[in-house]
């Protein structure tokens, strides 16, 4: 058993400080708070970079091309390969359908170096 006591640091930082040979990789997502981060720069452990929170499911993609293809199928027309274009297409689609249960929120995981 290993006991690690950390007062001012986060869990990941504490482990990395106590055991310098260990690198802790993470993917953090809090859809309600618009928090989408990963420190896995190469995508070795967390390869997904795009996320769609919808009224009935969650979807993950590694590439913007795959995400745009899926979103194009939802909105019924081809969507450009940018996060902004996907956001706009989903927002327009939701406004056109005015269904209280219809919900889409698209996000890109920001890669952080820490």
C-alpha positions as CSV (number, residue, x, y, z in Angstrom):
1,X,0.0,0.0,0.0
2,X,1.2,3.5,-0.8
3,X,0.0,6.4,1.2
4,X,0.4,9.9,-0.3
5,X,-0.4,13.0,1.6
6,X,-1.0,16.1,-0.4
7,X,-2.2,19.3,1.1
8,X,-2.1,22.1,-1.5
9,X,-1.8,20.1,-4.7
10,X,-4.2,18.2,-6.9
11,X,-4.1,14.4,-6.9
12,X,-2.4,14.1,-10.3
13,X,0.2,16.8,-9.5
14,X,0.9,15.1,-6.1
15,X,1.5,11.7,-7.6
16,X,3.8,13.2,-10.3
17,X,5.7,15.1,-7.6
18,X,6.1,12.0,-5.3
19,X,6.9,9.7,-8.2
20,X,8.8,11.7,-10.9
21,X,9.0,8.7,-13.2
22,X,5.2,8.6,-13.4
23,X,3.1,10.7,-15.9
24,X,-0.6,10.8,-15.2
25,X,-2.7,11.3,-18.3
26,X,-6.3,12.5,-18.1
27,X,-9.3,13.6,-20.1
28,X,-11.5,16.0,-18.2
29,X,-15.1,16.7,-19.2
30,X,-17.8,18.7,-17.5
31,X,-20.4,19.4,-20.1
32,X,-22.5,21.8,-17.9
33,X,-19.4,23.8,-17.2
34,X,-17.9,23.8,-20.7
35,X,-14.8,22.1,-19.5
36,X,-13.1,19.8,-22.0
37,X,-9.4,19.1,-21.5
38,X,-6.8,16.5,-21.9
39,X,-3.0,16.4,-21.3
40,X,-2.6,13.4,-23.7
41,X,-0.9,15.4,-26.5
42,X,-0.3,12.3,-28.7
43,X,-3.7,10.8,-28.1
44,X,-2.2,7.6,-26.8
45,X,-4.6,7.0,-24.0
46,X,-7.4,9.5,-24.8
47,X,-7.5,9.8,-28.6
48,X,-11.0,11.4,-28.8
49,X,-10.8,15.1,-29.5
50,X,-14.4,16.0,-30.3
51,X,-17.6,15.4,-28.2
52,X,-21.3,15.8,-28.9
53,X,-23.7,15.9,-26.0
54,X,-27.1,15.3,-27.4
55,X,-30.6,14.9,-26.0
56,X,-30.3,11.1,-26.3
57,X,-26.6,10.1,-26.2
58,X,-23.0,11.2,-26.1
59,X,-20.7,10.8,-29.1
60,X,-16.9,11.0,-29.4
61,X,-14.6,11.3,-32.4
62,X,-10.9,11.4,-33.0
63,X,-11.1,13.7,-36.1
64,X,-13.1,16.7,-37.1
65,X,-13.9,14.9,-40.4
66,X,-15.7,12.1,-38.6
67,X,-17.5,14.6,-36.3
68,X,-18.6,16.7,-39.3
69,X,-19.8,13.7,-41.2
70,X,-22.0,12.6,-38.3
71,X,-23.3,16.2,-37.8
72,X,-24.1,16.5,-41.5
73,X,-26.3,13.4,-41.1
74,X,-28.2,15.1,-38.3
75,X,-28.7,18.5,-39.9
76,X,-29.3,17.1,-43.5
77,X,-26.5,19.0,-45.3
78,X,-22.8,19.0,-45.5
79,X,-21.0,20.8,-42.7
80,X,-17.6,22.5,-43.0
81,X,-14.7,21.0,-41.1
82,X,-14.5,23.5,-38.2
83,X,-15.9,23.6,-34.7
84,X,-17.6,26.9,-35.4
85,X,-19.3,25.6,-38.5
86,X,-20.5,22.5,-36.6
87,X,-21.8,24.7,-33.7
88,X,-23.6,27.0,-36.1
89,X,-25.2,24.0,-38.0
90,X,-26.5,22.4,-34.8
91,X,-27.8,25.7,-33.5
92,X,-29.7,26.4,-36.7
93,X,-31.1,22.9,-36.7
94,X,-32.3,23.2,-33.2
95,X,-34.0,26.6,-33.9
96,X,-35.6,25.2,-37.0
97,X,-37.1,22.3,-35.1
98,X,-38.1,24.1,-31.9
99,X,-38.5,20.9,-29.9
100,X,-37.9,21.3,-26.2
101,X,-36.4,17.9,-26.0
102,X,-34.0,18.4,-28.9
103,X,-30.5,19.4,-27.6
104,X,-27.1,19.3,-29.1
105,X,-23.8,20.7,-27.7
106,X,-20.6,20.2,-29.6
107,X,-17.1,20.5,-28.0
108,X,-13.5,20.1,-28.8
109,X,-11.1,18.8,-26.1
110,X,-8.4,21.3,-25.6
111,X,-5.0,19.8,-25.3
112,X,-3.1,21.3,-22.4
113,X,0.6,20.9,-21.5
114,X,0.9,20.4,-17.8
